[in-house]
């Protein structure tokens, strides 16, 4: 690692040390003057990750025989000024080392402000303004993007109202780009969202509930297999979920309307994740099945766009190996989870992936066309078996390993390079 990067990490560690000293000093004062105001606190995360691909994007990316390292450093300071006012600041640094072809957009950001906001709280109402993470429900449409090296963030405001078993979030924000320099991330991306997200917990312990929401989205420069243009999209959704008991489920349906270039948008999705845990068996195995379908564009030459847009989805929606997004697709995703010990969990998955409409291609996580449908007639994209182990060594330290394949189906063979993707990864995460 270069001298500049070593110096940068030294600055980050120094900032955390200062924050920790402030935390300790304020905590002491709060003990001496109990009840004056909540104490200032500091914390963060360090994640060191190694990744290796064979034939990334089925051979379309630059070959990389040796793999590469991804490093994530995050440090935050949480400063309640009173019972009604709270300041929060968080720095981030992401570094990529050794990747052939250089870092992808979410891989590297030397130093920047990840979050910086003020909360004003009055009874059941909290108003937040500034740079902040947004995540709703199961993060199918708006997420923190935990899988890639750099999480995503927004500039804007939210209003949260909590009363009884209801929570309602109203929000309006612009997407912040991840740029590689120092304090150069910008909200001038031409992408923004607004809306309201309501959750009602049907159980006292918040393990079962219903979500109802509207999300508006604008993108000045959008690309679909149909063409390029300005996109304004409205998503209307409902989610029904349960996380406790032997049977768990997560069902979600979304309808999208709006305008793209000079055409109308008419898109939709239905997503499901159902599991059954056998509590009396060794390892408490959970057998699960995910199945999602998203609409595609039936005719790229007509005056209607039918491609579903997953907006700001999780980067690992189909697993870390997968670069495909849930748009114009159908998938079946059987899963097996074993709790080998209280601190060791193994997940085995197998993804089967098809196109929904033959006149529409498949899309990447950023929302661009990954493979066009031009000159192809096949539906089957491929299948991807994978195995992941998570060892929670302590409450602060975890180790994760992942191994996956993604074979090329007939559509991939018809549309470009079609080698089998291989993927190995391991990472250690320290939270403090």
N, C-alpha and C positions, 0 to 999 in steps of 0.2 A: 504494500500500500504506500502511496506517495507521501512525502513530507507534509504537504498541504492537508491531506486527509487525516493524518495522524494528529496534526495541530487542531483540526476541526473537532475530532473526537475528544481531545483534551479540553477544548472550550466547552463542549457539551457536558463532560463529566464535572468540570468546574462549576457550571451553572447549576447542575443538580446538587453539588456539595453546598453551594450558597443557599439554594432553596431548602435543603435539609436543615441547615443551621437556623434559617428563619423559622422553619417548622418547629424545631426544638425550642427556640427562644419564645415563640408565641405560645407554644403548649405550656411552658413553664409559667408564663404570665397568666394563662387561663386558669391554671391550678391556683395561683396566688389570688386571682380575682375572679373566682368562679361565677359564671353566669353573665359576665360582661359581654362576651361575644364568642361564637364558635372559633376554635383554633384554626390557623392556617395549616394546610397539609401539603405534602409533596410526594411524588411517586413517578413511576415510569415503567418502561418495558425495553428489554434488549432481546432481539431475536437474530440468531445466526443460522443461516439456511444454505444448504448445498443442493443444487439441482443439476440433473443430467438428462438431456434429451437425445434420443436417436430418432432422426427423421421428423423433427418438429414440424407441425402442420402438414404431415404426411410427405415430408421432403421438400416443401416449398421454402422453408427457412434455410439460412446459411448453416452448413454442417458444423457441429461442435463436438469434437471427440472427447474433450476433457471436462465438460461441465463448467459450472461457474458458482460463485458465492454471492449471496444476497444478505445484506446486513441492515437491520432496522434498529434505530435508537429513538425512543420517545421519552420526554420528561415533562411533567406537568406540575403546576402550582395552583392550588385551590384556596382562595382567600375570601371567606365570608366576612364582609365588613359589618354586618349586623344581621338580625333575624330576617330582614327584608332585602338585603343587597348582598350579592355574591359576585366576585370576579374570578375568572378561570382562564389560565393561559397554558398552552402546551406547544412545545417545540418538537420538531421531527427531523430526523436525518436518515436517509436511505442511500446505501452504497452498493453498487454492482461491481464485481471483480471477475474478469476473465471470460465474459460471454462473447462468443463469436458473433459479429454483427452489432455489438454494442448493446446498451440497455434498452429494453422496451419502455414505453411511456410510464408505467407504474413501478419501474424497477429502481429508479434513482432520483434523489432530491437531496443535495448536499446538506442544506440547512434551511428550514423555513418554519413559519408559524402554521401549525396544524389547526389549533383552536385558540380563539381569544374572544371571550364574550362576557357580558354582564347579565346576571339574572336579577329581576325585580319580582319579589314574591309577596302576595297579599292574599292571605287565606287560601282558598282553593285555586287561585290564579297565579301563574308564573309567566312572566314575559322575558324572553331571551333575545338579545341582539348582538350580532357579531359573527365571527367565523366559527362554525360548529359542524359536528357530525350530525347526520340525519339517518335514522333507521326506523322502519315501521314494519310491524307484523313479523313474518318469517323472512323478510328482506328479499322478497322476490322482485320488487320494483325499486325500492330505495334502500340502500345498504351502506355499511361502513367499508365494504370491500376488504375484508380481513385477509383473504387468501393471498393476494399479491403483496409485494414488498411494502408499497405505500398505500395507506388507507385513503379514502376520498373524503372531501369536505366541501362545505358550502358557505357562502357569505349571505346573510339575510337575517330574518327574524322568525321566531315562533311564539305562539301563545298556547299554553297548556292549562286546561281546566280539568280538575279532578274532583269528583263528587260521588260519594258512595262507591259503587262498582264501575262507574263510568270514568273514562279518561278521553278527552278530546284534544287533539293537537291541530292548530291552525298554523300554516307556514307559508313563507314565500322566500325564495333564495335563488342565488345564481351559483352554478357549478364552478369550482375553483380548479384550474389546471394544475397538474403536477409537472413542474419544470425543474431542470437539473441543477440550477445555480443556487445562489444564496439569497434568500428572501426575494424570490422572483416569481412565486406562484401568483396567478392572476385570476380574478373572477370574470375577466373580459373574454369569455369563451363562446358567447352566443348561445349558451344553454342555460335554461332556468326552469324552475318548477314552483308550483304553488298548490294549495289545496287544504283539505281537512281530513283527518284520520281519527275515527272514533272506535274505542274498544270498550266492550262491556264484559267483565268477568262474571261468569255464571256460577263459579265456585268461590267460596270464601278464601281459599288459598291460591287463587288466580291460576289454577291449572286447567281451566276450561272456559271458553268464551267465544264471542262473536266480534268480528271487525267489520266496519262499514266505512268506505272511504271514497273520496274524489281526489284525483291528482291531475293537475294541468301541467303541460310540458311544452316548451318551445325550444327549437333548435334551428338556428339560422342556416346552417349548411348540413343538410341530411342527404344520405345516399342509400338508395335501395336498388334492387335489381331493375326496377322500373325506370330509375333515373335519379337526378339530383334536384334539390330545391329546399325551400323553407318548410319546416314542419311545425304545426301547432296541433297538439294531441290532448284529448281528454279521456282519462281512464276512470271508470266507475266499477268498484269492486266490492266483494264480500268474502269473508273468510270465516270458517267454522273450525275450531281446534280444541284438542284435549291432549294433555301431556302426562296425566297420571293414570294409574291403574294398569291392568294387563293389556287393555286395548287402548292405543293412542291413535289420533288421526289429525290431519291437517288438510282441509279442503278449501280451495280458493277459486273464484271465478271472476273474470274481468272482461268488460266490454269497452272498446276504444272507438272514439269518434274524432273528427277534426278535419284538418286540411293539410295536404302535402302538395307543394307547388300549385298546380291548377286543378287538383283532383281531390275528391272526398276520401276520407279514411273510414273504413269499416273493418275492425279487427277484434279479436277475442282470444281468450285462453281459459282452459279448465285445468287445474293442477291438483294433484292428490298425493298424500303420503300417509300410508296406513301401516301400523305395526302391532304385533302381538308379542308380549314378553312372557316367557315361561319361568315364573319366579321360583318354582320348586326344582328346576333342573340345574345341574352344575353349570356355572358360568352365566346363569340367568339369560339365556339366549333370547334375542329379539329378532323375529322374522318380519321383514318389512318389504313393502312394495310401493315405489313411487311411480306415478304415471302422469305425464303432462302432455297436453296438446295445445299448440298455438296456431293461429290462422296464418296462412300465406296468401300471396297475391295470385289470384286465379288467372288473370290475363294482364301481363305487363304493359300491354298497348291500349288498355281501356282507360276510362276516366275515374277509376276507383282504385285505391291502394288497400289491399287486404292484409299486408304484413303486420303482424303484432310487433310492438316495440317494448322490450322489457326494461327500458329506461336505465336506471342506475343500479343494475343487478349486482349480486355477489360475483366476484371474479372466479370463484370455484363452484359455480352452480351445479355443474355435472362432474365435479372432482377437479383436482389440480391439473391433470393432464389435458383437460378438454379446453380448447379454444373456441368452441361453438357456443352460441347463445340460444336461449329458448325463443326462436322466431322461425315461423314456417317449419314446424317440426312435430313429431310424435315420438315419445320415448317410453320405454319400459325399463325399470330400474330396480330389480330385486336386490335385497340387502340382508346381511346377517351380522348382528352385533353380539360379541361375547365379552362379558366382564370376567376376564381370567382371574383377576384379583381386584380388590377395591381400588387399586391405583393403576391398573392396566386394562385397557380396552382395545379390542381388535375388531375392525370393521372390514367386511368383505362385500364387494359390490360388483354388479355386472350391468353395464349400460347397453341398451339396444336403441339405435337412433335412426329415424327415417325423416324424409321431407314430407310435408303435408301436401303442398301444391307443386305440381311438376313445372309450372312456368315461373317459379320463384326459386332463388338460390338459398344458401345457408349463410348465416351471419356470425361475425366475431363478437367477442365481449364488448369492445368499444362501440358497436353498433354499425360497423361498416360491412360491406359484402365480403364474405370469406371465399366463397365459390359461387360463381354465377350459374344460372340454369341454362345459359345459352348452349344449344347443341346437345343437351342431355335429356333423357326420358326416364331415368331410374329414380326410385325413391330411397333405397337403402343407403345410408351414409356410412354405417359401420357399427362395431361393437367394442366395448371397452371394459374388460375385467380389471379390478384393482383391489389392493390390500393395503390397509393402513393400521398402524399400531400407535397408541398414545399412552405414554407412561407418565403419570403425574407423580413425580418424585417427592415433591413437597407442595404445599399450597402456593408457593411462589415459582417453582421450577418444574418444567415439563419437557419431555423429549418425544418427538413424533417422527415416524418413518413411513414412507409411502412408495409403493411400486405399482405401476399400471402399464397397460398396453391399450392402443386404439387401432384396430385393424381397419383397412380401407374397404368400404362397401362398393357396390357397382356405381353409385353416383360419383364417388371420389375418383374411381378409375376413369370415368368418362370425362371428368372436368379438370384433370391436371395430375401432378405427381401423386402417387398412390402407394407409398411405402408404409409399412406398419410403424406407428409411433411407439417408442419405448420411453419410459419415464421412471427415474429414481430420484428420491428426495429425502433429506433428513434435516430436521431443524430442532434447535433448542430455544426455549422461550423462558426468560426470567422476568417476572413482574415483581415490582417492589413499591 
